[in-house]
Amino acid sequence: MRRAAADGIASVANRLRFLVGRDEAGRWLALEDHGLAGGIFASKEAALHYASAETGRRPGGVRLARRAISFRI
């Protein structure tokens, strides 16, 4: 049973992709591409840490924004 749950979590992490960047007010954001997850962070490092953990530290799972991004609820 635990193995199935772990496999399910890994499967979700393999599909998630995050964009990390600043909004127009200068706050650091980490946003999942489909709006499934995200947050506002005190630093770039904190945003990257969150996004990396959510994607299982998968290469290509986290990108840095070139322009301002926005967080929509």
Summary of the structure (lengths in Angstrom):
residues: 73
radius of gyration: 13.0
end to end distance: 34.3
largest distance: 45.3
contacts: 187
relative contact order: 0.26
helix: 34%
strand: 23%
